[in-house]
Amino acid sequence: MTPPTASFPPKAEPSIDSDLVDCWKAQQLLLSSQLIFDDSTLPFTVHPSAPPPSDEVAPTDYDVPMLRQLDSSAIRFEGLQYVGGVDISFRESPSSASPADWDAVATAVIVRFPSLELLHTHHLPLRLAQPYIPSFLAFREAPAFLSALRGLRERVPGGEWPGAWMVDGNGRLHERGAGLACVLGAKGGEVTIGVAKKYYAVPLDPVLLPPCEPPEEHPHWRATQHGLKSVSRKTLHTPGDWFGLFNRSGNTYVGAALLPTPKSTNPIFVSPGHRISLASALKLVLACAMHRVPEPVRLADLLGREEVRRLERMGTGEGLERG
């Protein structure tokens, strides 16, 4: 999820309780051990199927990325009729009203698959309880998404519920393996995929770094936005091209940089959230990509921004909830 602009929240750094942060870290580590990153419980079938985890070979392309390719014409889905997307849109300026006033709108949409026709939309204005803190985004936004999904479920026929949800944020591509999409999947009982527009650099475990100059003086290309963008533009040229993004141990793909469309100049960053493999997550994101951002998330973003503007014109936060 893209952080708010500099004017919201205020420029002053949020006060961070170290005990709370330690608690959050412990919760993330516990959750990461409970997540499912394969297709064993997937409610639909993807062809060609992902190899079982026991057959996966540890990748060795940390320094020089290996180009991999997906052919969208060869990908098929059985039993998947609907896909969902969630996003949060923020007010363009801070609220000067009481603390009960809203500061964001969580939006959930459902599209028909594979046509990507918009079927259902639900907006939830709310007051976020936590500030934006890198690597702890789920504690700020997951409660809002869970509330939005509950509200949407009350209005949608059971047969039209999505087989998978795409989240504007990361899933397993997270330093503790438990990003926003993971929390939404585990707590909501949903199949989730993290789809981020901005690269989240997972720091390599310090014990794996060579004993030389400090890494911040000559950072690895995977450690910076600029480095990743530069390598992506040299490596990814055709829709479906991708390369893997690693965990802290540097031995497992936890996400991927994927070029989704012919007009895309920058990749989208895909990672499984819960109950889906990276291979299947990539195929579904590619199948939903009419633009750089897959359609379920793109629509949630566009419609959420429209709702923010509508509420600001009305000067109301009807249906306000606390995030």
Secondary structure, 3 states (H helix, E strand, C coil): CCCCCCCCCCCCCCCCCHHHHHHHHHHHHHHHCCCCCCCCCCCCEEECCCCCHHHCCCCCCCCCCCCEECCHHHCEEECCCEEEEEEEEECCCCCCCCCCCCCEEEEEEEEECCCCCEEEEEEEEEECCCCCCCCCHHHHHHHHHHHHHHHHHCCCCHHHCCCEEEEEECCCCCCCCCCHHHHHHHHHCCCEEEEECCCCCCCCCHHHCCCCCCCCCCCCHHHCHHHHHHHHHHHCCCCCEEEEEECCCCCCEEEEEECCCCCCCCCEEEEEEECCCHHHHHHHHHHCCCCCCCHHHHHHHHHHHHHHHHHHHHCCCCCCEEC
